[in-house]
Amino acid sequence: MSRLLAAIAIAASFAFVENAQAQTYPSRPVTIVVPFPAGGPTDALARVLAERMKAALGQSVIVENPTGAAGTIGTGRVARAAPDGYTVGGVGGGADVVGTYFQNNTGTRFQFVPYRGAAPMIQDLVAGQIDLTFTQVASALAQVRAGQLKAYGVMAKTRWPAAPDTPTFDEAGVPGLHASFWHGLWAPKGTPKDVIASLHAAIVATLTDPSVQQRLTDLGQGLWPRDKQTPEALAAQQKAEVEKWWPIIKAANIRAE
C-alpha cells in the first residue's frame, strides 16, 4: 500500500491572461474532470472538495468522470477546454498496480494484471481472484479495517496515520521502497491570474474546514502543510515526480499501449 499525499492546489505554470470575465468569476457552475471511474479514491476526494467549494465560490461544482486510456481522455479534455476556470482537472500521481513481470530472490513470480480503476481490483482481491496489490491507502482502507484484507507495508518513509499499525517497508526489511500517491487540480494553459487566485482561495478554504479534514481522514487521505498548499508547491511536486520516475520508466523500457 502506498502513502497518499493530497497536494491540493492549482498549478502555477500558466501563461496568465487578464480579461473582463475574470472580474466576475465564477458566474456559472465549475466542472472538476476526474479521468478515473466514479467511486474510486480520486473521485471520492473530488466530490468532498466539490461539496465544500461551492460555498466558497458561490456556484455549484460538478464532478464528471470521462474515463479511459489510463486517464488520458479526461486529461485531454481539460487541456482542450476554454481557459476560463470553468473546467479543471482533478488527477492523482501514481497508479494502481497488481504485481509485475519479475522474479524475486525467493523464486516467486509476479504477474501484472491491468484493471480499470481501484474498485474492481479490490473486489477481486477480497474474492481471492488475485493475491496482492500495491495501491492507495484510500482504495483499501475500509477492507483492511474490516479484516477482509491484510496490509503488509506502507511505501512511505513513515507510518501512515490512518493505518498506524502497518509498518513501513523500511521497517519490514525492504529499505528504500518508497512511492507516494498525490492529488492536484490543474486548469488549462492561459487561465487568467485572477481566476486561478479565486480557485486556489476556494480550495484552501475547503481544506481548512474541520469537517472536510475529518472526511479526508476517514477516506485515508492526508494533507500537506499549509505552506505546501500552493500552485508553486504543486508544480514542484510534479516536476520532482517526473525527474524521479522517468529514468526508471526508460530503463525498464516501459511504453504506452
C-alpha positions in Angstrom: 0.0 0.0 0.0 1.3 3.5 -0.7 1.2 6.7 1.1 -1.1 9.3 -0.4 -0.1 12.9 -0.3 -3.1 15.1 -1.1 -1.3 18.2 -2.6 -4.3 20.3 -3.5 -3.5 23.4 -5.4 -3.8 24.9 -8.8 -0.7 24.6 -10.9 1.1 28.0 -11.5 3.0 27.3 -14.7 0.4 29.0 -16.8 0.6 31.9 -19.2 -1.8 34.3 -17.4 -4.2 36.3 -19.5 -6.2 39.2 -18.0 -9.8 39.7 -19.2 -13.1 41.2 -18.1 -14.5 37.7 -17.4 -12.0 37.2 -14.6 -13.6 40.1 -12.7 -16.9 38.3 -12.4 -15.7 34.8 -12.0 -17.5 32.5 -11.4 -20.9 33.3 -12.9 -21.9 29.7 -13.6 -21.1 26.1 -12.3 -17.5 24.9 -12.3 -16.7 21.3 -13.5 -14.0 19.1 -12.0 -13.0 16.5 -14.5 -11.8 13.2 -12.8 -10.4 11.0 -15.5 -11.0 7.8 -13.4 -14.1 5.8 -12.6 -16.7 7.1 -10.1 -16.4 5.5 -6.7 -12.6 5.4 -6.7 -10.3 7.3 -4.3 -9.7 10.3 -6.7 -13.4 10.6 -7.4 -14.3 10.4 -3.7 -11.7 13.1 -2.9 -13.1 15.4 -5.7 -16.6 15.0 -4.5 -15.7 16.0 -1.0 -13.9 19.1 -2.3 -16.7 20.0 -4.7 -19.4 19.9 -2.0 -17.5 22.4 0.1 -16.0 24.5 -2.7 -19.5 25.6 -3.9 -19.9 27.7 -0.7 -16.5 29.4 -1.3 -17.2 30.1 -4.9 -20.9 30.8 -4.7 -21.6 28.4 -7.6 -22.2 24.7 -8.0 -19.2 22.5 -8.5 -19.9 19.4 -10.7 -17.7 16.3 -10.9 -17.6 14.4 -14.2 -15.8 11.1 -15.0 -14.8 10.8 -18.6 -12.6 7.6 -18.2 -10.4 5.7 -20.5 -6.8 5.4 -21.7 -5.4 5.5 -18.1 -6.8 9.0 -17.5 -5.6 10.4 -20.9 -9.1 11.0 -22.2 -10.2 13.1 -19.3 -6.9 14.9 -19.0 -7.0 15.8 -22.7 -10.5 17.2 -22.3 -9.2 19.6 -19.6 -6.2 20.6 -21.8 -8.5 21.5 -24.7 -11.1 23.3 -22.6 -11.5 27.0 -22.7 -9.1 28.7 -20.3 -11.8 30.4 -18.3 -11.7 28.5 -15.0 -14.9 26.6 -15.6 -13.2 23.3 -16.4 -10.4 22.0 -14.2 -8.9 18.5 -13.9 -8.5 16.5 -10.7 -5.9 13.8 -11.0 -3.6 11.7 -8.9 0.0 10.8 -9.3 0.8 7.1 -9.3 -1.2 4.1 -10.4 -2.9 1.0 -9.0 -0.7 -2.0 -9.8 -1.1 -5.7 -9.3 2.2 -7.4 -9.5 4.6 -7.1 -12.4 6.7 -9.2 -14.7 9.7 -10.1 -12.5 11.1 -12.8 -10.3 12.5 -12.0 -6.8 15.1 -13.9 -4.9 12.6 -16.2 -3.3 11.7 -17.6 -6.6 8.2 -16.1 -6.5 7.0 -14.8 -9.9 4.5 -11.9 -10.1 2.1 -11.4 -13.0 0.8 -7.9 -13.9 -3.0 -7.7 -14.1 -4.5 -4.5 -15.6 -7.7 -3.0 -14.1 -9.9 -0.1 -14.9 -9.9 1.6 -11.6 -9.3 0.5 -8.0 -12.8 -0.6 -7.2 -12.9 -3.8 -9.3 -9.3 -4.6 -8.4 -10.1 -4.5 -4.6 -13.2 -6.6 -5.2 -11.1 -9.3 -6.9 -8.6 -9.1 -4.1 -11.2 -9.7 -1.5 -12.7 -12.5 -3.5 -9.3 -14.2 -3.9 -9.1 -13.8 -7.6 -5.7 -12.0 -7.2 -3.1 -12.4 -4.5 -1.8 -8.9 -3.8 -1.7 -5.3 -4.9 0.2 -2.1 -4.4 -2.5 0.6 -4.2 -3.5 3.8 -2.4 -4.4 3.6 1.3 -7.8 5.1 0.4 -8.5 2.3 -2.0 -8.3 -0.5 0.5 -8.5 1.1 4.0 -12.1 0.1 4.6 -11.5 -3.6 3.7 -8.3 -3.6 5.9 -10.2 -2.2 8.9 -13.0 -4.8 8.3 -10.4 -7.6 8.4 -11.1 -8.6 4.7 -7.6 -7.6 3.6 -4.2 -7.6 5.3 -1.9 -4.6 4.9 1.8 -5.8 4.8 3.5 -2.4 4.5 3.4 1.3 3.7 5.5 2.6 0.9 6.5 5.7 2.7 9.3 6.8 5.0 7.0 7.0 8.0 3.9 5.1 9.1 0.6 6.4 7.7 -1.7 8.0 10.4 -4.8 6.2 9.0 -3.1 2.8 9.5 -0.7 3.3 12.4 -0.2 -0.5 13.0 1.0 -1.1 9.5 4.9 -1.0 9.3 6.8 0.8 6.6 8.7 -1.3 4.1 11.9 0.1 5.6 10.8 -1.4 9.0 9.7 -4.7 7.2 13.3 -5.1 5.9 12.9 -3.7 2.4 14.6 -0.3 2.7 14.1 2.4 0.0 10.8 1.0 -1.4 9.1 4.4 -1.4 6.2 5.5 -3.7 3.6 8.2 -2.9 0.2 9.0 -4.4 -0.8 12.6 -4.5 -3.6 14.6 -6.0 -3.9 18.1 -7.5 -6.1 20.3 -9.6 -5.0 21.7 -12.9 -6.5 24.4 -15.2 -5.9 24.8 -18.9 -3.0 26.9 -20.0 -3.9 30.6 -20.4 -6.3 30.7 -17.5 -6.4 34.2 -16.1 -4.4 35.0 -13.0 -7.5 36.3 -11.1 -9.4 33.1 -11.9 -6.5 30.9 -10.6 -6.4 33.0 -7.4 -10.2 32.5 -6.9 -10.0 28.8 -7.4 -6.9 28.5 -5.1 -8.6 30.5 -2.4 -11.7 28.3 -2.6 -9.6 25.2 -2.3 -7.6 26.5 0.7 -10.8 27.5 2.4 -12.2 24.0 1.8 -9.1 22.3 3.2 -9.2 24.3 6.4 -12.8 23.2 7.1 -12.6 20.7 10.1 -15.5 18.6 8.7 -13.6 18.3 5.3 -10.4 17.3 7.1 -12.3 14.6 9.1 -13.9 13.2 5.9 -10.5 13.1 4.2 -9.0 11.3 7.2 -11.8 8.8 7.1 -11.0 8.2 3.5 -7.4 7.5 4.3 -6.3 10.8 2.8 -3.7 13.2 4.2 -2.9 16.9 3.6 0.3 18.7 3.0 1.2 21.5 5.4 -0.5 24.8 4.6 2.8 26.3 3.2 2.8 23.5 0.6 -0.8 24.0 -0.5 0.3 26.4 -3.2 0.5 26.5 -7.0 4.3 26.6 -6.8 4.4 23.6 -4.5 2.2 21.5 -6.8 4.3 22.5 -9.8 7.5 21.5 -7.9 5.9 18.2 -6.9 5.0 17.3 -10.4 8.5 18.2 -11.7 10.2 16.1 -9.0 8.0 13.1 -9.7 8.8 13.3 -13.4 12.5 13.5 -12.7 12.3 10.5 -10.3 10.2 8.1 -12.4 11.2 8.9 -16.0 14.7 7.4 -15.8 13.1 4.2 -14.2 10.5 4.1 -17.0 13.2 4.4 -19.7 15.5 1.8 -18.1 12.6 -0.7 -17.8 11.6 0.1 -21.5 8.0 0.8 -20.4 6.0 2.1 -23.3 2.4 3.3 -23.7 -0.1 0.9 -25.1 
